Amino acid sequence: MSASTADPAIPPETGAARVQKLFRTTAFKLSLAYLAIFALCAFLALGYVAWNARAVLDDQIVSTIDAEINGLSEQYNTGGLRRLITAVERRSREPGASLYLVTTAAGEHVVGNVGTVPAAVLATPGQSETSYGRSDSDAETHRAIVRVFTLPGGFRLLVGRDTEERDRLRAVIGRAFGTSLAAVVLLGVIGGWLAASRVLRRVDAMTQTTRAIMAGDLDGRLHVAGNGDELDRLAASLNLMLARIGELMRGMREVSDNIAHDLKTPLTRLRNRADEALRRGSTPEELRAALEAVIEEGDGLIRVFNALLMIARLEAGSAREIMAPLDLGATARGVGELYEALAEEQGFTLEVRAPDGIVVDANRELIGQALANLVDNALKYGTAADGGPGRIAIDVWREDVSARLAVSDGGPGIPEAERGHVLARFVRLEQSRSQPGFGVGLSLVNAVVRLHRGSLNLRDNGPGLRVEVSLPLTQGDAVRPTDLGAHDPA
């Protein structure tokens, strides 16, 4: 089944549904949030610029008015009111934004280019912003900043500046302000749409792949774009998980097949012995011998099923919570003492080289079981090719941040092409089929090592087989200056 196969139970999406789903995506919501923050910052920045521009223009107008007033003050001080009126009349005829007005105490126009101005403004000396009408019969109302003075005899002097240029600049800034905010919002929405669409396309592709996998395509994998973003990291992690699940599923199928084939022989033998005892057993001794043989076969099957159950528990990680600091050297010496008598009985020399102080976080029973399996395999298959006395060695040493354990023998060994294959369940090589067993010993050792986050390697011992196990040292014991020179005892 391809990754694009649609699930018939899920109706196809309409255009409106896709748009709604796009709006609900986290990428689009984040884009809107960033857009709101950026628009607010732009609003504050442009507003600050506009406010400062107006303040600068107002200061410039006030400075111009002050300069005009200083000039008129000199005229008044030199020639009095008559000379002031003459100066105002001359300046009023000049083009520009400057405003002048001289009135009587009753508000009658004497001279100036201002036609009308509110009476309250003329009655109140000081600076203000007000509306006015020009003296050229223009009916339009204008705005200006003015300053009013009271002269001797009740005369009023008004000096000001039209604010049209300031208002025009404010309008330009306002239009730029609105255009900029509109552009920010538009570009933000478009960018959010594009980003959300891209993310949604990748998520939809991942969804279709997962649906295909749920439908049975266990070889399907999520696409990794290769740009290293969060979706790539998620897809890579999920692909690793899917690979592990596929490996477990293949292992289950292999176990089922191997149980059907490898356990068929002992079950058939068990049934035949029971049937033969029923048909030929005529004395209590013969029946007893037949029952003992049946019990022996049953015990062997129980051991196999127990090993399979333990491997399943180990691969599920259910024993990881009962780990504690373990001295690997002391454990190796304990297993060596346990097998020493049996090794001598079978003509083997068992040598243990395991110093104290190499500590790992481990389950004591599982590590002991794995080491016992390795020693048991060495006793079964480690006989020298010339039939002479065999030699088995158990070595423990420290290497960088790892604790190393090795069990070596002098037997025929395992061909390099078969070393990866023998770690699977129920795998037995041709030269080992004459020995009792079902081919789950190394599988159990491999499961124990993987549970402890270690590694297992099969090497040539020249002659014989060398099984090396690497386990991480307990934190705080990983580096010891006195052990930096430690080396592989082989």
C-alpha positions in Angstrom: 0.0 0.0 0.0 1.4 3.4 -0.9 1.7 6.3 1.4 -0.9 8.2 -0.5 -3.7 5.7 0.0 -6.8 7.4 1.4 -8.7 5.9 4.3 -12.2 5.1 3.0 -13.6 5.8 6.5 -12.5 9.4 6.3 -14.4 11.7 3.9 -12.4 13.9 1.5 -11.8 17.5 2.7 -13.6 20.4 1.0 -12.0 23.7 0.3 -13.7 25.4 3.2 -12.6 22.6 5.6 -9.0 23.0 4.4 -9.2 26.8 5.0 -10.6 26.2 8.5 -7.9 23.7 9.3 -5.3 26.1 8.0 -6.6 28.8 10.4 -6.5 26.4 13.3 -2.9 25.5 12.7 -0.3 26.5 15.4 1.9 28.1 12.7 -0.9 30.4 11.5 -1.8 31.3 15.1 1.8 32.0 15.9 2.1 34.1 12.8 -0.9 36.2 13.8 0.5 36.6 17.3 3.8 37.8 15.9 1.9 40.0 13.5 0.0 41.7 16.3 3.2 42.3 18.3 5.0 43.6 15.2 2.1 45.8 14.2 1.9 47.2 17.8 5.6 48.0 17.7 5.3 49.6 14.3 2.3 51.6 15.5 4.2 52.9 18.5 7.3 53.6 16.5 5.4 55.5 13.8 3.3 57.3 16.4 6.4 58.4 18.2 7.9 59.7 15.0 4.7 61.6 14.1 4.5 63.1 17.6 8.1 64.2 17.5 7.7 65.6 14.0 4.7 67.8 15.2 6.6 68.9 18.3 9.6 69.9 16.1 7.4 71.8 13.7 5.6 73.6 16.6 9.0 74.6 18.1 10.1 75.9 14.7 6.9 78.0 14.4 7.3 79.3 17.9 10.9 80.2 17.1 9.9 82.0 14.0 7.2 84.0 15.9 9.8 84.9 18.5 12.2 86.2 15.8 9.3 88.3 14.3 8.4 89.7 17.7 12.1 90.6 18.4 12.2 92.5 15.1 9.0 94.4 15.8 10.0 95.2 19.3 13.1 96.9 18.0 10.9 99.0 15.6 8.6 99.9 18.5 11.4 100.8 20.8 13.0 103.0 18.1 9.9 104.9 16.7 7.0 104.0 18.9 3.6 102.9 17.8 3.7 104.7 14.4 6.9 103.0 13.3 5.5 99.7 14.5 2.4 100.1 12.4 4.5 101.0 9.4 6.7 97.9 9.9 3.6 95.7 10.3 2.1 97.1 7.1 5.3 96.5 5.2 5.6 92.9 6.4 2.0 92.1 5.8 2.4 92.7 2.1 5.3 90.2 1.9 4.4 86.6 0.8 4.7 83.9 3.4 3.0 82.2 6.3 3.7 85.0 8.9 0.6 86.8 10.3 0.4 90.3 11.7 -2.5 92.4 13.1 -2.8 95.6 15.0 -6.2 96.6 16.4 -7.6 99.3 18.6 -8.8 98.6 22.1 -12.3 98.1 20.7 -11.0 95.5 18.3 -11.1 97.7 15.1 -8.7 96.6 12.4 -5.8 99.0 12.0 -3.2 97.2 9.8 -2.2 93.6 9.1 -2.9 90.6 6.9 -5.4 88.9 9.3 -9.0 89.7 8.6 -10.9 88.0 11.4 -9.8 86.4 14.6 -11.9 85.4 17.7 -12.4 88.3 20.1 -11.4 86.1 23.0 -8.0 85.5 21.5 -7.3 89.3 21.1 -8.6 89.9 24.7 -6.2 87.4 26.2 -2.5 88.3 25.9 -0.2 85.3 25.4 0.3 82.4 23.0 -2.5 80.2 21.6 -3.6 78.2 18.6 -6.7 79.5 16.9 -8.7 79.8 13.7 -8.5 83.0 11.7 -9.7 84.5 8.4 -7.4 86.2 6.0 -7.8 89.9 5.0 -7.9 89.1 1.2 -11.7 88.3 1.5 -11.0 84.6 1.5 -13.9 83.0 3.3 -12.0 79.9 4.2 -11.0 79.4 7.8 -7.4 78.7 8.6 -5.4 77.7 11.6 -2.4 79.5 13.2 -0.3 79.7 16.2 -0.4 83.3 17.5 0.9 85.5 20.3 -1.0 88.6 21.4 0.5 91.7 23.1 -1.3 94.8 24.7 0.4 98.1 23.7 0.0 101.5 25.3 -3.3 103.1 24.6 -5.1 99.7 24.6 -3.9 98.7 21.1 -3.4 95.0 20.4 -0.6 93.4 18.5 -1.0 89.9 17.1 2.0 88.0 15.6 1.6 84.5 14.4 2.3 81.7 11.9 0.0 79.7 9.7 0.1 76.0 10.5 -0.9 74.8 7.0 2.6 73.4 6.3 2.6 71.6 9.6 -0.9 70.1 8.9 0.1 69.1 5.4 3.2 67.3 6.8 1.1 65.7 9.5 -1.3 64.4 6.7 1.7 63.0 4.8 2.9 61.2 7.9 -0.6 60.0 8.7 -0.9 58.5 5.2 2.5 56.9 5.5 1.5 55.6 8.9 -1.7 54.0 7.6 0.0 52.6 4.5 2.8 51.1 6.5 0.5 49.5 9.0 -1.7 48.1 6.2 1.4 46.8 4.4 2.6 45.2 7.7 -0.7 43.5 8.3 -1.0 42.3 4.6 2.5 40.9 4.5 2.0 39.3 7.9 -1.2 37.6 6.9 0.4 36.4 3.6 3.5 35.2 5.4 1.4 33.4 8.0 -0.7 31.9 5.3 2.4 30.6 3.4 4.1 29.3 6.6 0.9 27.6 7.8 0.3 26.1 4.4 3.8 24.7 4.2 3.5 23.2 7.7 0.1 21.9 6.9 1.2 20.2 3.7 4.0 18.4 5.6 1.6 17.4 8.4 -0.9 16.2 5.9 1.8 14.1 4.2 2.8 12.7 7.6 -0.9 11.9 8.4 -1.3 10.1 5.1 1.8 8.1 5.8 0.7 7.1 9.3 -2.7 6.1 8.0 -1.0 3.9 5.4 1.2 2.4 8.2 -1.9 1.8 10.4 -3.5 0.1 7.4 -0.7 -2.5 7.3 2.2 -0.9 5.4 4.8 -1.3 8.1 7.7 -0.4 5.7 6.3 3.1 5.3 8.3 6.0 6.7 7.7 9.7 7.2 9.4 12.0 4.7 12.4 13.9 6.1 13.0 17.1 4.2 16.6 17.4 5.3 16.5 21.0 6.6 16.8 20.0 10.3 13.7 21.8 11.6 11.4 20.5 14.3 9.2 18.5 11.8 12.3 16.8 10.5 13.4 15.9 14.0 10.0 14.6 14.8 9.8 12.6 11.6 13.3 11.1 12.2 12.3 10.1 15.8 9.1 8.5 14.5 11.0 6.7 11.8 13.3 5.2 14.4 10.3 4.2 16.4 8.7 2.6 13.4 11.9 0.8 12.5 12.0 -0.6 16.1 8.3 -1.6 15.9 9.0 -3.3 12.5 11.9 -5.1 14.0 9.8 -6.3 16.9 7.0 -7.4 14.5 9.5 -9.3 12.4 10.9 -10.8 15.6 7.4 -11.9 16.6 6.9 -13.5 13.2 10.2 -15.2 13.4 9.4 -16.5 16.9 6.1 -17.8 15.7 7.7 -19.5 12.8 10.6 -20.9 14.9 8.3 -22.1 17.6 6.2 -23.9 14.9 9.3 -25.6 13.5 11.8 -26.0 16.3 9.4 -26.9 19.1 7.5 -29.3 16.8 10.3 -31.9 17.2 10.5 -32.0 21.0 6.7 -32.0 21.2 6.5 -34.8 18.8 9.2 -36.7 20.7 7.3 -36.1 23.9 4.1 -37.5 22.4 5.8 -40.5 20.9 7.5 -41.4 24.2 4.2 -41.1 26.0 2.5 -43.2 23.3 5.3 -45.8 23.4 5.1 -46.0 27.2 1.3 -46.7 26.9 1.8 -49.4 24.2 5.0 -51.1 25.4 5.4 -50.4 29.0 4.7 -53.6 30.8 6.6 -53.1 34.0 6.7 -50.3 36.6 10.3 -49.7 35.8 9.7 -49.2 32.1 6.7 -46.8 32.8 8.8 -44.9 35.3 11.6 -44.5 32.9 9.2 -43.3 30.2 7.6 -40.8 32.6 11.0 -39.5 33.6 11.9 -39.0 29.9 8.6 -37.2 29.4 9.2 -35.0 32.4 12.7 -34.2 31.1 11.3 -33.2 27.7 8.6 -31.1 29.5 11.2 -29.3 31.6 13.2 -28.5 28.5 10.1 -26.9 26.9 9.3 -25.0 30.1 12.8 -23.6 30.1 12.5 -22.5 26.5 9.2 -20.7 27.1 10.6 -19.1 30.3 13.5 -17.8 28.2 11.2 -16.5 25.6 9.1 -14.7 28.2 12.2 -13.2 29.8 13.4 -12.0 26.3 10.0 -10.4 25.7 10.1 -8.6 29.1 13.7 -7.4 28.5 12.8 -6.1 25.1 9.9 -4.2 26.6 12.2 -2.6 29.2 10.0 -3.8 32.1 13.1 -4.7 34.3 14.9 -1.3 33.9 13.4 0.1 37.1 15.0 -2.5 39.4 18.6 -1.6 38.5 21.2 -0.7 41.1 25.0 -0.2 41.3 26.7 -3.5 40.6 30.3 -4.5 40.9 30.8 -6.3 37.6 34.1 -8.0 38.8 32.5 -9.5 41.9 29.6 -10.8 39.8 32.0 -12.4 37.3 34.0 -14.1 40.1 30.7 -15.4 41.6 29.7 -17.0 38.2 33.2 -18.4 37.9 33.0 -20.1 41.3 29.6 -21.5 40.4 30.9 -23.1 37.2 34.4 -24.1 38.3 33.5 -27.6 39.4 31.5 -28.3 36.3 34.3 -27.0 34.1 36.8 -29.3 35.8 34.5 -32.2 35.5 34.2 -31.6 31.7 38.0 -31.2 31.3 38.0 -27.4 31.0 40.3 -24.8 32.7 38.2 -21.8 33.8 40.2 -18.6 34.5 38.6 -15.4 35.9 40.4 -12.1 35.7 38.0 -9.5 37.3 39.3 -6.7 39.5 37.0 -4.9 42.0 35.7 -1.4 41.6 34.2 -1.6 38.1 30.6 -0.5 38.9 27.7 -0.4 36.5 24.0 0.3 37.0 22.5 -3.1 36.3 20.1 -5.8 37.4 22.2 -8.4 39.3 20.1 -11.4 38.4 19.9 -10.5 34.7 23.7 -9.8 34.4 24.4 -13.0 36.3 22.0 -15.0 34.0 23.6 -13.5 30.8 27.1 -14.3 32.0 26.0 -17.8 33.0 24.6 -18.3 29.5 27.9 -17.3 28.0 29.9 -19.7 30.2 27.4 -22.5 29.5 27.7 -22.0 25.8 31.5 -22.0 26.1 31.3 -25.4 28.0 29.0 -26.8 25.3 30.9 -25.6 22.2 34.4 -24.7 23.4 36.1 -28.0 23.1 39.4 -27.7 21.3 39.5 -29.1 17.8 42.3 -31.6 18.7 40.2 -32.9 21.6 42.6 -31.6 24.2 41.7 -29.8 27.4 39.7 -26.7 26.7 40.3 -23.2 28.2 37.6 -20.7 29.2 38.4 -17.2 30.3 36.2 -14.6 31.9 37.7 -11.1 31.8 36.4 -7.8 33.2 38.2 -4.4 32.6 37.5 -0.7 32.3 37.9 1.1 29.0 37.2 4.9 28.9 33.6 5.3 30.1 32.6 1.7 29.6 32.9 -1.5 31.6 33.9 -4.4 29.4 33.2 -8.1 30.0 34.5 -10.9 27.8 34.0 -14.7 27.8 36.4 -16.6 25.4 36.9 -20.2 24.6 39.2 -22.3 22.3 36.5 -24.2 20.3 35.7 -24.0 16.6 34.1 -20.5 17.0 31.5 -19.0 14.7 32.1 -18.0 11.1 32.1 -14.2 10.7 29.2 -14.3 8.2 27.0 -16.1 10.9 27.8 -13.9 13.9 24.9 -11.5 13.4 22.5 -14.3 12.6 23.1 -16.4 15.8 21.8 -13.6 18.0 18.3 -14.3 16.7 16.0 -16.7 18.6 16.1 -20.4 17.8 19.1 -20.1 15.5 21.5 -23.0 15.7 24.4 -23.6 13.4 24.9 -27.0 11.9 27.9 -27.9 14.0 25.9 -27.2 17.2 22.8 -29.3 16.5 24.4 -32.4 18.1 24.4 -30.5 21.5 21.2 -30.0 23.6 19.5 -26.7 23.4 17.1 -24.6 21.4 19.1 -21.6 20.3 17.8 -18.9 22.7 20.9 -18.4 24.9 22.6 -15.7 22.9 19.2 -14.1 22.2 18.7 -13.8 25.9 22.2 -12.3 26.5 21.6 -9.8 23.7 18.3 -8.8 25.2 19.9 -8.3 28.6 22.7 -6.2 27.1 20.3 -4.0 25.1 18.2 -3.5 28.3 21.3 -2.1 30.0 22.0 0.2 27.0 25.1 -1.8 26.2 26.5 -3.6 23.1 27.5 -7.2 22.4 30.1 -8.3 19.8 31.3 -11.7 18.7 34.9 -11.9 17.8 37.5 -14.5 16.7 39.6 -15.7 19.6 42.1 -17.5 17.3 41.0 -20.2 17.8 37.6 -20.1 19.4 35.0 -17.5 20.1 35.3 -14.4 22.1 32.0 -12.7 23.2 32.5 -9.1 24.4 29.9 -7.1 26.3 30.2 -3.3 26.8 28.1 -1.6 29.5 28.1 2.1 30.6 29.8 2.8 33.9 27.8 4.2 36.8 27.7 8.1 36.6 30.6 9.5 38.7 32.7 6.4 38.2 33.1 6.8 34.4 36.5 8.4 34.5 39.2 7.4 36.9 42.7 8.8 36.4 44.3 5.5 37.8 42.4 3.5 35.2 43.1 5.6 32.1 45.8 3.1 31.2 43.5 0.1 31.4 43.5 -2.1 28.4 41.9 -5.1 26.9 43.4 -8.2 28.7 43.2 -10.1 25.5 
